Amino acid sequence: MELLIGTRVIDSNGDYIGTVGHIMRDTWSGEVKKYMVLSGKPTEGLMFSPNDIADISNDQVRLRVSTDTVTE
């Protein structure tokens, strides 16, 4: 399943981070390289790769990592 802009993003603890705001693709292959999270929080601009995804459901993506280590 491909992520779309606006998909909710939660961390490995189930905490809401924000939504997918940008999708960065390889210019030649079109393959997704990174996603950027928009939130308005200290995690604004957080980026994750397809390898960071633990699970995708119809309305959200859960990451393999936690934002507990993110500092302001």
PQR file of N, CA, C, O and H, with PARSE charges and radii, in Angstrom:
ATOM      1  N   MET A   1       0.838  -1.175   0.000 -0.4000 1.5000
ATOM      2  CA  MET A   1       0.000   0.000   0.000 -0.0000 2.0000
ATOM      3  C   MET A   1       0.885   1.242   0.000  0.5500 1.7000
ATOM      4  O   MET A   1       1.839   1.320   0.775 -0.5500 1.4000
ATOM      5  N   GLU A   2       0.586   2.193  -0.844 -0.4000 1.5000
ATOM      6  CA  GLU A   2       1.375   3.418  -0.931 -0.0000 2.0000
ATOM      7  C   GLU A   2       0.791   4.477  -0.006  0.5500 1.7000
ATOM      8  O   GLU A   2      -0.426   4.645   0.073 -0.5500 1.4000
ATOM      9  H   GLU A   2      -0.188   2.129  -1.474  0.4000 1.0000
ATOM     10  N   LEU A   3       1.665   5.186   0.688 -0.4000 1.5000
ATOM     11  CA  LEU A   3       1.221   6.272   1.559 -0.0000 2.0000
ATOM     12  C   LEU A   3       0.851   7.490   0.722  0.5500 1.7000
ATOM     13  O   LEU A   3       1.465   7.771  -0.308 -0.5500 1.4000
ATOM     14  H   LEU A   3       2.654   5.051   0.624  0.4000 1.0000
ATOM     15  N   LEU A   4      -0.163   8.199   1.189 -0.4000 1.5000
ATOM     16  CA  LEU A   4      -0.592   9.414   0.518 -0.0000 2.0000
ATOM     17  C   LEU A   4      -0.361  10.615   1.418  0.5500 1.7000
ATOM     18  O   LEU A   4      -0.277  10.468   2.637 -0.5500 1.4000
ATOM     19  H   LEU A   4      -0.661   7.971   2.026  0.4000 1.0000
ATOM     20  N   ILE A   5      -0.259  11.789   0.837 -0.4000 1.5000
ATOM     21  CA  ILE A   5      -0.171  13.015   1.627 -0.0000 2.0000
ATOM     22  C   ILE A   5      -1.434  13.118   2.475  0.5500 1.7000
ATOM     23  O   ILE A   5      -2.548  12.926   1.987 -0.5500 1.4000
ATOM     24  H   ILE A   5      -0.328  11.908  -0.153  0.4000 1.0000
ATOM     25  N   GLY A   6      -1.235  13.426   3.754 -0.4000 1.5000
ATOM     26  CA  GLY A   6      -2.362  13.528   4.682 -0.0000 2.0000
ATOM     27  C   GLY A   6      -2.550  12.303   5.549  0.5500 1.7000
ATOM     28  O   GLY A   6      -3.347  12.332   6.487 -0.5500 1.4000
ATOM     29  H   GLY A   6      -0.331  13.582   4.150  0.4000 1.0000
ATOM     30  N   THR A   7      -1.825  11.207   5.255 -0.4000 1.5000
ATOM     31  CA  THR A   7      -1.921   9.999   6.079 -0.0000 2.0000
ATOM     32  C   THR A   7      -1.381  10.291   7.477  0.5500 1.7000
ATOM     33  O   THR A   7      -0.315  10.891   7.621 -0.5500 1.4000
ATOM     34  H   THR A   7      -1.178  11.183   4.493  0.4000 1.0000
ATOM     35  N   ARG A   8      -2.121   9.863   8.514 -0.4000 1.5000
ATOM     36  CA  ARG A   8      -1.675  10.050   9.900 -0.0000 2.0000
ATOM     37  C   ARG A   8      -0.421   9.229  10.161  0.5500 1.7000
ATOM     38  O   ARG A   8      -0.292   8.116   9.650 -0.5500 1.4000
ATOM     39  H   ARG A   8      -2.987   9.376   8.397  0.4000 1.0000
ATOM     40  N   VAL A   9       0.506   9.769  10.954 -0.4000 1.5000
ATOM     41  CA  VAL A   9       1.755   9.087  11.304 -0.0000 2.0000
ATOM     42  C   VAL A   9       1.813   8.955  12.821  0.5500 1.7000
ATOM     43  O   VAL A   9       1.655   9.940  13.542 -0.5500 1.4000
ATOM     44  H   VAL A   9       0.401  10.673  11.369  0.4000 1.0000
ATOM     45  N   ILE A  10       2.043   7.719  13.309 -0.4000 1.5000
ATOM     46  CA  ILE A  10       2.228   7.479  14.737 -0.0000 2.0000
ATOM     47  C   ILE A  10       3.570   6.791  14.936  0.5500 1.7000
ATOM     48  O   ILE A  10       4.069   6.109  14.041 -0.5500 1.4000
ATOM     49  H   ILE A  10       2.171   6.919  12.723  0.4000 1.0000
ATOM     50  N   ASP A  11       4.159   6.978  16.135 -0.4000 1.5000
ATOM     51  CA  ASP A  11       5.447   6.334  16.399 -0.0000 2.0000
ATOM     52  C   ASP A  11       5.229   4.934  16.965  0.5500 1.7000
ATOM     53  O   ASP A  11       4.092   4.473  17.061 -0.5500 1.4000
ATOM     54  H   ASP A  11       3.754   7.532  16.863  0.4000 1.0000
ATOM     55  N   SER A  12       6.305   4.264  17.336 -0.4000 1.5000
ATOM     56  CA  SER A  12       6.216   2.877  17.809 -0.0000 2.0000
ATOM     57  C   SER A  12       5.463   2.762  19.127  0.5500 1.7000
ATOM     58  O   SER A  12       5.009   1.675  19.484 -0.5500 1.4000
ATOM     59  H   SER A  12       7.229   4.639  17.257  0.4000 1.0000
ATOM     60  N   ASN A  13       5.321   3.882  19.866 -0.4000 1.5000
ATOM     61  CA  ASN A  13       4.557   3.883  21.117 -0.0000 2.0000
ATOM     62  C   ASN A  13       3.078   4.150  20.881  0.5500 1.7000
ATOM     63  O   ASN A  13       2.280   4.095  21.817 -0.5500 1.4000
ATOM     64  H   ASN A  13       5.689   4.765  19.577  0.4000 1.0000
ATOM     65  N   GLY A  14       2.709   4.437  19.645 -0.4000 1.5000
ATOM     66  CA  GLY A  14       1.323   4.757  19.332 -0.0000 2.0000
ATOM     67  C   GLY A  14       1.007   6.230  19.477  0.5500 1.7000
ATOM     68  O   GLY A  14      -0.152   6.629  19.362 -0.5500 1.4000
ATOM     69  H   GLY A  14       3.357   4.481  18.885  0.4000 1.0000
ATOM     70  N   ASP A  15       2.034   7.056  19.732 -0.4000 1.5000
ATOM     71  CA  ASP A  15       1.833   8.496  19.880 -0.0000 2.0000
ATOM     72  C   ASP A  15       1.713   9.160  18.510  0.5500 1.7000
ATOM     73  O   ASP A  15       2.491   8.880  17.598 -0.5500 1.4000
ATOM     74  H   ASP A  15       2.976   6.732  19.826  0.4000 1.0000
ATOM     75  N   TYR A  16       0.726  10.041  18.384 -0.4000 1.5000
ATOM     76  CA  TYR A  16       0.509  10.776  17.140 -0.0000 2.0000
ATOM     77  C   TYR A  16       1.667  11.740  16.902  0.5500 1.7000
ATOM     78  O   TYR A  16       2.043  12.501  17.793 -0.5500 1.4000
ATOM     79  H   TYR A  16       0.094  10.268  19.124  0.4000 1.0000
ATOM     80  N   ILE A  17       2.227  11.702  15.695 -0.4000 1.5000
ATOM     81  CA  ILE A  17       3.333  12.594  15.335 -0.0000 2.0000
ATOM     82  C   ILE A  17       2.828  13.721  14.438  0.5500 1.7000
ATOM     83  O   ILE A  17       3.173  14.884  14.649 -0.5500 1.4000
ATOM     84  H   ILE A  17       1.921  11.084  14.971  0.4000 1.0000
ATOM     85  N   GLY A  18       2.027  13.388  13.456 -0.4000 1.5000
ATOM     86  CA  GLY A  18       1.537  14.370  12.490 -0.0000 2.0000
ATOM     87  C   GLY A  18       0.990  13.653  11.274  0.5500 1.7000
ATOM     88  O   GLY A  18       0.487  12.535  11.375 -0.5500 1.4000
ATOM     89  H   GLY A  18       1.747  12.443  13.285  0.4000 1.0000
ATOM     90  N   THR A  19       1.090  14.297  10.130 -0.4000 1.5000
ATOM     91  CA  THR A  19       0.627  13.692   8.887 -0.0000 2.0000
ATOM     92  C   THR A  19       1.731  13.758   7.835  0.5500 1.7000
ATOM     93  O   THR A  19       2.634  14.591   7.914 -0.5500 1.4000
ATOM     94  H   THR A  19       1.500  15.206  10.048  0.4000 1.0000
ATOM     95  N   VAL A  20       1.644  12.876   6.863 -0.4000 1.5000
ATOM     96  CA  VAL A  20       2.593  12.904   5.745 -0.0000 2.0000
ATOM     97  C   VAL A  20       2.320  14.186   4.967  0.5500 1.7000
ATOM     98  O   VAL A  20       1.214  14.406   4.474 -0.5500 1.4000
ATOM     99  H   VAL A  20       0.910  12.199   6.800  0.4000 1.0000
ATOM    100  N   GLY A  21       3.349  15.030   4.867 -0.4000 1.5000
ATOM    101  CA  GLY A  21       3.192  16.311   4.190 -0.0000 2.0000
ATOM    102  C   GLY A  21       3.880  16.373   2.842  0.5500 1.7000
ATOM    103  O   GLY A  21       3.446  17.101   1.949 -0.5500 1.4000
ATOM    104  H   GLY A  21       4.248  14.852   5.268  0.4000 1.0000
ATOM    105  N   HIS A  22       4.948  15.615   2.696 -0.4000 1.5000
ATOM    106  CA  HIS A  22       5.710  15.590   1.446 -0.0000 2.0000
ATOM    107  C   HIS A  22       6.210  14.172   1.201  0.5500 1.7000
ATOM    108  O   HIS A  22       6.526  13.441   2.139 -0.5500 1.4000
ATOM    109  H   HIS A  22       5.300  15.025   3.422  0.4000 1.0000
ATOM    110  N   ILE A  23       6.276  13.798  -0.063 -0.4000 1.5000
ATOM    111  CA  ILE A  23       6.827  12.506  -0.458 -0.0000 2.0000
ATOM    112  C   ILE A  23       7.971  12.784  -1.424  0.5500 1.7000
ATOM    113  O   ILE A  23       7.767  13.394  -2.473 -0.5500 1.4000
ATOM    114  H   ILE A  23       6.019  14.392  -0.825  0.4000 1.0000
ATOM    115  N   MET A  24       9.171  12.338  -1.072 -0.4000 1.5000
ATOM    116  CA  MET A  24      10.338  12.556  -1.913 -0.0000 2.0000
ATOM    117  C   MET A  24      10.654  11.277  -2.691  0.5500 1.7000
ATOM    118  O   MET A  24      10.781  10.199  -2.111 -0.5500 1.4000
ATOM    119  H   MET A  24       9.337  11.842  -0.220  0.4000 1.0000
ATOM    120  N   ARG A  25      10.775  11.414  -3.975 -0.4000 1.5000
ATOM    121  CA  ARG A  25      11.030  10.270  -4.857 -0.0000 2.0000
ATOM    122  C   ARG A  25      12.371  10.427  -5.567  0.5500 1.7000
ATOM    123  O   ARG A  25      12.859  11.538  -5.774 -0.5500 1.4000
ATOM    124  H   ARG A  25      10.672  12.290  -4.446  0.4000 1.0000
ATOM    125  N   ASP A  26      12.941   9.306  -5.927 -0.4000 1.5000
ATOM    126  CA  ASP A  26      14.145   9.303  -6.757 -0.0000 2.0000
ATOM    127  C   ASP A  26      13.751   9.863  -8.133  0.5500 1.7000
ATOM    128  O   ASP A  26      12.768   9.421  -8.726 -0.5500 1.4000
ATOM    129  H   ASP A  26      12.544   8.404  -5.759  0.4000 1.0000
ATOM    130  N   THR A  27      14.509  10.816  -8.623 -0.4000 1.5000
ATOM    131  CA  THR A  27      14.156  11.464  -9.887 -0.0000 2.0000
ATOM    132  C   THR A  27      14.174  10.518 -11.088  0.5500 1.7000
ATOM    133  O   THR A  27      13.406  10.695 -12.033 -0.5500 1.4000
ATOM    134  H   THR A  27      15.308  11.174  -8.141  0.4000 1.0000
ATOM    135  N   TRP A  28      15.026   9.542 -11.049 -0.4000 1.5000
ATOM    136  CA  TRP A  28      15.135   8.635 -12.199 -0.0000 2.0000
ATOM    137  C   TRP A  28      14.163   7.469 -12.116  0.5500 1.7000
ATOM    138  O   TRP A  28      13.504   7.143 -13.103 -0.5500 1.4000
ATOM    139  H   TRP A  28      15.650   9.397 -10.280  0.4000 1.0000
ATOM    140  N   SER A  29      14.067   6.838 -10.952 -0.4000 1.5000
ATOM    141  CA  SER A  29      13.247   5.628 -10.851 -0.0000 2.0000
ATOM    142  C   SER A  29      11.821   5.893 -10.379  0.5500 1.7000
ATOM    143  O   SER A  29      10.924   5.087 -10.628 -0.5500 1.4000
ATOM    144  H   SER A  29      14.603   7.103 -10.150  0.4000 1.0000
ATOM    145  N   GLY A  30      11.608   7.017  -9.700 -0.4000 1.5000
ATOM    146  CA  GLY A  30      10.283   7.300  -9.153 -0.0000 2.0000
ATOM    147  C   GLY A  30      10.041   6.617  -7.816  0.5500 1.7000
ATOM    148  O   GLY A  30       8.979   6.779  -7.214 -0.5500 1.4000
ATOM    149  H   GLY A  30      12.336   7.672  -9.497  0.4000 1.0000
ATOM    150  N   GLU A  31      11.029   5.850  -7.349 -0.4000 1.5000
ATOM    151  CA  GLU A  31      10.911   5.125  -6.087 -0.0000 2.0000
ATOM    152  C   GLU A  31      10.890   6.107  -4.914  0.5500 1.7000
ATOM    153  O   GLU A  31      11.641   7.082  -4.896 -0.5500 1.4000
ATOM    154  H   GLU A  31      11.892   5.718  -7.838  0.4000 1.0000
ATOM    155  N   VAL A  32      10.013   5.836  -3.928 -0.4000 1.5000
ATOM    156  CA  VAL A  32       9.939   6.685  -2.745 -0.0000 2.0000
ATOM    157  C   VAL A  32      11.201   6.506  -1.919  0.5500 1.7000
ATOM    158  O   VAL A  32      11.593   5.384  -1.599 -0.5500 1.4000
ATOM    159  H   VAL A  32       9.403   5.044  -3.942  0.4000 1.0000
ATOM    160  N   LYS A  33      11.836   7.632  -1.576 -0.4000 1.5000
ATOM    161  CA  LYS A  33      13.051   7.607  -0.762 -0.0000 2.0000
ATOM    162  C   LYS A  33      12.777   8.075   0.662  0.5500 1.7000
ATOM    163  O   LYS A  33      13.315   7.503   1.610 -0.5500 1.4000
ATOM    164  H   LYS A  33      11.517   8.543  -1.837  0.4000 1.0000
ATOM    165  N   LYS A  34      11.952   9.105   0.829 -0.4000 1.5000
ATOM    166  CA  LYS A  34      11.669   9.680   2.144 -0.0000 2.0000
ATOM    167  C   LYS A  34      10.249  10.240   2.180  0.5500 1.7000
ATOM    168  O   LYS A  34       9.666  10.595   1.156 -0.5500 1.4000
ATOM    169  H   LYS A  34      11.515   9.570   0.059  0.4000 1.0000
ATOM    170  N   TYR A  35       9.718  10.303   3.396 -0.4000 1.5000
ATOM    171  CA  TYR A  35       8.461  10.991   3.667 -0.0000 2.0000
ATOM    172  C   TYR A  35       8.758  12.064   4.708  0.5500 1.7000
ATOM    173  O   TYR A  35       9.599  11.856   5.582 -0.5500 1.4000
ATOM    174  H   TYR A  35      10.192  10.015   4.228  0.4000 1.0000
ATOM    175  N   MET A  36       8.080  13.210   4.628 -0.4000 1.5000
ATOM    176  CA  MET A  36       8.245  14.255   5.633 -0.0000 2.0000
ATOM    177  C   MET A  36       6.937  14.407   6.404  0.5500 1.7000
ATOM    178  O   MET A  36       5.854  14.451   5.821 -0.5500 1.4000
ATOM    179  H   MET A  36       7.396  13.379   3.918  0.4000 1.0000
ATOM    180  N   VAL A  37       7.066  14.486   7.740 -0.4000 1.5000
ATOM    181  CA  VAL A  37       5.915  14.635   8.616 -0.0000 2.0000
ATOM    182  C   VAL A  37       5.705  16.114   8.922  0.5500 1.7000
ATOM    183  O   VAL A  37       6.652  16.823   9.261 -0.5500 1.4000
ATOM    184  H   VAL A  37       7.947  14.449   8.213  0.4000 1.0000
ATOM    185  N   LEU A  38       4.459  16.578   8.802 -0.4000 1.5000
ATOM    186  CA  LEU A  38       4.087  17.925   9.197 -0.0000 2.0000
ATOM    187  C   LEU A  38       3.247  17.829  10.459  0.5500 1.7000
ATOM    188  O   LEU A  38       2.287  17.061  10.511 -0.5500 1.4000
ATOM    189  H   LEU A  38       3.689  16.002   8.527  0.4000 1.0000
ATOM    190  N   SER A  39       3.605  18.612  11.484 -0.4000 1.5000
ATOM    191  CA  SER A  39       2.890  18.480  12.750 -0.0000 2.0000
ATOM    192  C   SER A  39       2.692  19.777  13.517  0.5500 1.7000
ATOM    193  O   SER A  39       1.725  19.898  14.269 -0.5500 1.4000
ATOM    194  H   SER A  39       4.385  19.236  11.442  0.4000 1.0000
ATOM    195  N   GLY A  40       3.581  20.750  13.347 -0.4000 1.5000
ATOM    196  CA  GLY A  40       3.517  21.953  14.148 -0.0000 2.0000
ATOM    197  C   GLY A  40       4.132  21.750  15.529  0.5500 1.7000
ATOM    198  O   GLY A  40       3.999  22.614  16.396 -0.5500 1.4000
ATOM    199  H   GLY A  40       4.366  20.652  12.736  0.4000 1.0000
ATOM    200  N   LYS A  41       4.799  20.626  15.743 -0.4000 1.5000
ATOM    201  CA  LYS A  41       5.442  20.290  17.022 -0.0000 2.0000
ATOM    202  C   LYS A  41       6.956  20.311  16.830  0.5500 1.7000
ATOM    203  O   LYS A  41       7.431  20.593  15.730 -0.5500 1.4000
ATOM    204  H   LYS A  41       4.907  19.924  15.039  0.4000 1.0000
ATOM    205  N   PRO A  42       7.732  20.013  17.897 -0.5600 1.5000
ATOM    206  CA  PRO A  42       9.185  19.937  17.733  0.2800 2.0000
ATOM    207  C   PRO A  42       9.623  18.899  16.694  0.5500 1.7000
ATOM    208  O   PRO A  42      10.743  18.960  16.187 -0.5500 1.4000
ATOM    209  N   THR A  43       8.745  17.956  16.383 -0.4000 1.5000
ATOM    210  CA  THR A  43       9.082  16.946  15.381 -0.0000 2.0000
ATOM    211  C   THR A  43       8.743  17.417  13.970  0.5500 1.7000
ATOM    212  O   THR A  43       8.831  16.636  13.022 -0.5500 1.4000
ATOM    213  H   THR A  43       7.836  17.906  16.795  0.4000 1.0000
ATOM    214  N   GLU A  44       8.355  18.693  13.817 -0.4000 1.5000
ATOM    215  CA  GLU A  44       8.043  19.244  12.495 -0.0000 2.0000
ATOM    216  C   GLU A  44       9.210  19.006  11.553  0.5500 1.7000
ATOM    217  O   GLU A  44      10.363  19.260  11.900 -0.5500 1.4000
ATOM    218  H   GLU A  44       8.283  19.327  14.587  0.4000 1.0000
ATOM    219  N   GLY A  45       8.906  18.524  10.380 -0.4000 1.5000
ATOM    220  CA  GLY A  45       9.954  18.275   9.409 -0.0000 2.0000
ATOM    221  C   GLY A  45      10.651  16.933   9.591  0.5500 1.7000
ATOM    222  O   GLY A  45      11.609  16.626   8.880 -0.5500 1.4000
ATOM    223  H   GLY A  45       7.969  18.317  10.099  0.4000 1.0000
ATOM    224  N   LEU A  46      10.175  16.136  10.538 -0.4000 1.5000
ATOM    225  CA  LEU A  46      10.728  14.798  10.736 -0.0000 2.0000
ATOM    226  C   LEU A  46      10.605  14.021   9.436  0.5500 1.7000
ATOM    227  O   LEU A  46       9.565  14.054   8.779 -0.5500 1.4000
ATOM    228  H   LEU A  46       9.397  16.385  11.115  0.4000 1.0000
ATOM    229  N   MET A  47      11.673  13.323   9.070 -0.4000 1.5000
ATOM    230  CA  MET A  47      11.641  12.525   7.845 -0.0000 2.0000
ATOM    231  C   MET A  47      11.832  11.059   8.193  0.5500 1.7000
ATOM    232  O   MET A  47      12.547  10.719   9.135 -0.5500 1.4000
ATOM    233  H   MET A  47      12.518  13.297   9.604  0.4000 1.0000
ATOM    234  N   PHE A  48      11.183  10.196   7.422 -0.4000 1.5000
ATOM    235  CA  PHE A  48      11.376   8.759   7.588 -0.0000 2.0000
ATOM    236  C   PHE A  48      11.390   8.095   6.225  0.5500 1.7000
ATOM    237  O   PHE A  48      10.826   8.604   5.256 -0.5500 1.4000
ATOM    238  H   PHE A  48      10.602  10.472   6.657  0.4000 1.0000
ATOM    239  N   SER A  49      12.049   6.945   6.173 -0.4000 1.5000
ATOM    240  CA  SER A  49      12.163   6.204   4.916 -0.0000 2.0000
ATOM    241  C   SER A  49      11.182   5.031   4.937  0.5500 1.7000
ATOM    242  O   SER A  49      10.631   4.699   5.986 -0.5500 1.4000
ATOM    243  H   SER A  49      12.507   6.532   6.960  0.4000 1.0000
ATOM    244  N   PRO A  50      10.967   4.412   3.791 -0.5600 1.5000
ATOM    245  CA  PRO A  50      10.104   3.238   3.762  0.2800 2.0000
ATOM    246  C   PRO A  50      10.561   2.134   4.728  0.5500 1.7000
ATOM    247  O   PRO A  50       9.732   1.365   5.215 -0.5500 1.4000
ATOM    248  N   ASN A  51      11.870   2.047   5.010 -0.4000 1.5000
ATOM    249  CA  ASN A  51      12.386   1.037   5.942 -0.0000 2.0000
ATOM    250  C   ASN A  51      11.989   1.311   7.388  0.5500 1.7000
ATOM    251  O   ASN A  51      12.050   0.406   8.221 -0.5500 1.4000
ATOM    252  H   ASN A  51      12.543   2.671   4.614  0.4000 1.0000
ATOM    253  N   ASP A  52      11.583   2.540   7.703 -0.4000 1.5000
ATOM    254  CA  ASP A  52      11.176   2.909   9.057 -0.0000 2.0000
ATOM    255  C   ASP A  52       9.723   2.546   9.350  0.5500 1.7000
ATOM    256  O   ASP A  52       9.272   2.699  10.485 -0.5500 1.4000
ATOM    257  H   ASP A  52      11.533   3.274   7.026  0.4000 1.0000
ATOM    258  N   ILE A  53       8.993   2.075   8.364 -0.4000 1.5000
ATOM    259  CA  ILE A  53       7.572   1.774   8.516 -0.0000 2.0000
ATOM    260  C   ILE A  53       7.385   0.375   9.088  0.5500 1.7000
ATOM    261  O   ILE A  53       7.912  -0.603   8.557 -0.5500 1.4000
ATOM    262  H   ILE A  53       9.360   1.950   7.442  0.4000 1.0000
ATOM    263  N   ALA A  54       6.614   0.293  10.195 -0.4000 1.5000
ATOM    264  CA  ALA A  54       6.300  -0.999  10.807 -0.0000 2.0000
ATOM    265  C   ALA A  54       4.995  -1.551  10.249  0.5500 1.7000
ATOM    266  O   ALA A  54       4.873  -2.752  10.010 -0.5500 1.4000
ATOM    267  H   ALA A  54       6.186   1.087  10.626  0.4000 1.0000
ATOM    268  N   ASP A  55       4.014  -0.662  10.043 -0.4000 1.5000
ATOM    269  CA  ASP A  55       2.691  -1.122   9.627 -0.0000 2.0000
ATOM    270  C   ASP A  55       1.939   0.027   8.959  0.5500 1.7000
ATOM    271  O   ASP A  55       2.076   1.187   9.349 -0.5500 1.4000
ATOM    272  H   ASP A  55       4.113   0.314  10.237  0.4000 1.0000
ATOM    273  N   ILE A  56       1.150  -0.314   7.954 -0.4000 1.5000
ATOM    274  CA  ILE A  56       0.293   0.668   7.294 -0.0000 2.0000
ATOM    275  C   ILE A  56      -1.127   0.136   7.330  0.5500 1.7000
ATOM    276  O   ILE A  56      -1.383  -0.992   6.906 -0.5500 1.4000
ATOM    277  H   ILE A  56       1.039  -1.256   7.637  0.4000 1.0000
ATOM    278  N   SER A  57      -2.054   0.944   7.835 -0.4000 1.5000
ATOM    279  CA  SER A  57      -3.470   0.587   7.765 -0.0000 2.0000
ATOM    280  C   SER A  57      -4.140   1.575   6.824  0.5500 1.7000
ATOM    281  O   SER A  57      -3.464   2.388   6.194 -0.5500 1.4000
ATOM    282  H   SER A  57      -1.846   1.859   8.180  0.4000 1.0000
ATOM    283  N   ASN A  58      -5.448   1.512   6.726 -0.4000 1.5000
ATOM    284  CA  ASN A  58      -6.161   2.375   5.782 -0.0000 2.0000
ATOM    285  C   ASN A  58      -5.986   3.862   6.065  0.5500 1.7000
ATOM    286  O   ASN A  58      -5.989   4.673   5.138 -0.5500 1.4000
ATOM    287  H   ASN A  58      -5.997   0.852   7.239  0.4000 1.0000
ATOM    288  N   ASP A  59      -5.836   4.225   7.331 -0.4000 1.5000
ATOM    289  CA  ASP A  59      -5.821   5.651   7.646 -0.0000 2.0000
ATOM    290  C   ASP A  59      -4.566   6.132   8.364  0.5500 1.7000
ATOM    291  O   ASP A  59      -4.459   7.320   8.668 -0.5500 1.4000
ATOM    292  H   ASP A  59      -5.833   3.567   8.083  0.4000 1.0000
ATOM    293  N   GLN A  60      -3.608   5.237   8.646 -0.4000 1.5000
ATOM    294  CA  GLN A  60      -2.404   5.686   9.344 -0.0000 2.0000
ATOM    295  C   GLN A  60      -1.216   4.770   9.095  0.5500 1.7000
ATOM    296  O   GLN A  60      -1.360   3.633   8.644 -0.5500 1.4000
ATOM    297  H   GLN A  60      -3.695   4.272   8.399  0.4000 1.0000
ATOM    298  N   VAL A  61      -0.037   5.302   9.404 -0.4000 1.5000
ATOM    299  CA  VAL A  61       1.204   4.539   9.300 -0.0000 2.0000
ATOM    300  C   VAL A  61       1.862   4.542  10.674  0.5500 1.7000
ATOM    301  O   VAL A  61       1.933   5.580  11.331 -0.5500 1.4000
ATOM    302  H   VAL A  61       0.080   6.225   9.770  0.4000 1.0000
ATOM    303  N   ARG A  62       2.342   3.380  11.106 -0.4000 1.5000
ATOM    304  CA  ARG A  62       3.053   3.264  12.384 -0.0000 2.0000
ATOM    305  C   ARG A  62       4.525   3.025  12.070  0.5500 1.7000
ATOM    306  O   ARG A  62       4.872   2.156  11.269 -0.5500 1.4000
ATOM    307  H   ARG A  62       2.284   2.536  10.572  0.4000 1.0000
ATOM    308  N   LEU A  63       5.386   3.814  12.719 -0.4000 1.5000
ATOM    309  CA  LEU A  63       6.815   3.705  12.497 -0.0000 2.0000
ATOM    310  C   LEU A  63       7.454   2.697  13.447  0.5500 1.7000
ATOM    311  O   LEU A  63       6.876   2.360  14.480 -0.5500 1.4000
ATOM    312  H   LEU A  63       5.104   4.519  13.369  0.4000 1.0000
ATOM    313  N   ARG A  64       8.636   2.221  13.099 -0.4000 1.5000
ATOM    314  CA  ARG A  64       9.404   1.300  13.939 -0.0000 2.0000
ATOM    315  C   ARG A  64      10.135   2.028  15.065  0.5500 1.7000
ATOM    316  O   ARG A  64      10.674   1.391  15.970 -0.5500 1.4000
ATOM    317  H   ARG A  64       9.105   2.495  12.259  0.4000 1.0000
ATOM    318  N   VAL A  65      10.154   3.340  15.012 -0.4000 1.5000
ATOM    319  CA  VAL A  65      10.911   4.151  15.969 -0.0000 2.0000
ATOM    320  C   VAL A  65       9.976   5.010  16.803  0.5500 1.7000
ATOM    321  O   VAL A  65       8.823   5.246  16.442 -0.5500 1.4000
ATOM    322  H   VAL A  65       9.716   3.857  14.276  0.4000 1.0000
ATOM    323  N   SER A  66      10.511   5.471  17.934 -0.4000 1.5000
ATOM    324  CA  SER A  66       9.762   6.343  18.830 -0.0000 2.0000
ATOM    325  C   SER A  66      10.319   7.764  18.740  0.5500 1.7000
ATOM    326  O   SER A  66      11.497   7.954  18.438 -0.5500 1.4000
ATOM    327  H   SER A  66      11.448   5.279  18.226  0.4000 1.0000
ATOM    328  N   THR A  67       9.490   8.735  18.996 -0.4000 1.5000
ATOM    329  CA  THR A  67       9.961  10.125  19.007 -0.0000 2.0000
ATOM    330  C   THR A  67      10.410  10.540  20.403  0.5500 1.7000
ATOM    331  O   THR A  67      10.670  11.722  20.629 -0.5500 1.4000
ATOM    332  H   THR A  67       8.533   8.581  19.242  0.4000 1.0000
ATOM    333  N   ASP A  68      10.510   9.600  21.352 -0.4000 1.5000
ATOM    334  CA  ASP A  68      10.966   9.911  22.715 -0.0000 2.0000
ATOM    335  C   ASP A  68      12.349  10.573  22.721  0.5500 1.7000
ATOM    336  O   ASP A  68      12.662  11.359  23.616 -0.5500 1.4000
ATOM    337  H   ASP A  68      10.298   8.640  21.169  0.4000 1.0000
ATOM    338  N   THR A  69      13.156  10.257  21.738 -0.4000 1.5000
ATOM    339  CA  THR A  69      14.518  10.781  21.714 -0.0000 2.0000
ATOM    340  C   THR A  69      14.642  12.121  20.998  0.5500 1.7000
ATOM    341  O   THR A  69      15.727  12.703  20.963 -0.5500 1.4000
ATOM    342  H   THR A  69      12.902   9.618  21.012  0.4000 1.0000
ATOM    343  N   VAL A  70      13.556  12.615  20.432 -0.4000 1.5000
ATOM    344  CA  VAL A  70      13.590  13.900  19.736 -0.0000 2.0000
ATOM    345  C   VAL A  70      13.632  15.013  20.776  0.5500 1.7000
ATOM    346  O   VAL A  70      12.829  15.030  21.708 -0.5500 1.4000
ATOM    347  H   VAL A  70      12.675  12.142  20.461  0.4000 1.0000
ATOM    348  N   THR A  71      14.569  15.938  20.614 -0.4000 1.5000
ATOM    349  CA  THR A  71      14.676  17.066  21.542 -0.0000 2.0000
ATOM    350  C   THR A  71      14.303  18.360  20.854  0.5500 1.7000
ATOM    351  O   THR A  71      14.350  18.464  19.628 -0.5500 1.4000
ATOM    352  H   THR A  71      15.222  15.924  19.857  0.4000 1.0000
ATOM    353  N   GLU A  72      13.937  19.333  21.644 -0.4000 1.5000
ATOM    354  CA  GLU A  72      13.550  20.631  21.091 -0.0000 2.0000
ATOM    355  C   GLU A  72      14.763  21.481  20.802  0.5500 1.7000
ATOM    356  O   GLU A  72      14.628  22.610  20.331 -0.5500 1.4000
ATOM    357  H   GLU A  72      13.899  19.248  22.640  0.4000 1.0000
TER
END
